[in-house]
Amino acid sequence: MIEIKIEILQKKKLYQIIHETVGFAPYEKRVMELIRLDKAKKALKLAKKREKHKFDVCLKILKQLGTHKRAKKKTAFLNNYLAEQARLEALKKTQQKVTGVTAQKEQS
């Protein structure tokens, strides 16, 4: 049981490294844009149309497009990613303000 958990963690880490290196697929970028524009239903529809299971892609079964469950999971992942990016941007701005204030105090 422990080996299975370790394998799952290793796979997640591997997917994370690949995702950081390669980036997002074009349909994922489009889904993120729709999420930013508050068109979640359309984003889910697009993800359902595009999302294919890795196994299906390996077998080149092109007629199976994806399930609602996978589409929801993908849109949730992209939504969380966008929220995390927004949080990091806000944190970066506050750090710049703080360092700017301290730099001004040191100069005067």
Summary of the structure (lengths in Angstrom):
residues: 108
radius of gyration: 19.6
end to end distance: 62.4
largest distance: 68.7
contacts: 237
relative contact order: 0.08
helix: 82%
strand: 0%
